[in-house]
Amino acid sequence: MDQVLGQVLRNAVWERLDMLSDLAERADAPSLVSVARSELPRLAEGWRAMLQAHEPDERGDCPTCSTRWHRCKAPCSVWQVAHEHLVAGGLAPQALSAAGHRPTRRRAAIPAVPGQNRRAESAAETTGRHALVKPRPVSA
């Protein structure tokens, strides 16, 4: 049951991130301002909560990433990713596609008319699982 709940939570997060990426690329200016005002504080608070869980202890180890047998020195991978995306990513130029957009993770397009172009649908859309998460084999 925990695996099912975990999969549902992961799918919801991936779908929310996809929706926000789509809005950033396609929304008009007033919609972007509205989304930014509501979503940026939520995203910042989410980063803060996650990073607080990964604050180094008095020995300089990440308490979340460390185990009894293996200590993970700070900065752990969570802090490294945070720095890359929140600090360095803002300074470093990113490659643009031919259309002038930054590359993002995309799901297959959903046809406008149900049933049209069914072959274009990804495994995520037909199984309810996210495309990046490999489905577990079903035990008989």
Secondary structure, 3 states (H helix, E strand, C coil): CHHHHHHHHHHHHHHHHHHHHHHHHHCCHHHHHHHHHHHHHHHHHHHHHHHHHCCCCCCCECCCCCCCCCCCECCCHHHHHHHHHHHHHHHCCCCCCCCCCCCCCCCCCCCCCCCCCHHHCCHHHHHCCCCCCCCCCCCC
